[in-house]
Amino acid sequence: SDSNSNSNSATNTNIDAPPNPPGILPFIDEFEFRKNGGIKGRVYGLVGIEPGTEIVTSPLKDVEQTLPKGFILTLDGSCAY
């Protein structure tokens, strides 16, 4: 049983949330996935961006792991919470 837990941890590729998320988390609503692998949607709560502004991201990375944790990462390294 110990060998099973060791092999599972060796193959598990966890992605952690960014280290310093903002105090008030922005969010993207009415979003859709784009053919390029990114998303398009309306952003709210992002400093310097008018609430409801439509944005398009670059392609996303590891969305199956990050989205359930409440954030997304793009392949170019930018992050939306």
Secondary structure by P-SEA (a helix, b strand, c coil): caaaaaaaaaacccccccccccccccccccccccccccccccccccccccccbbbbbcccccccccccccccccccccccc
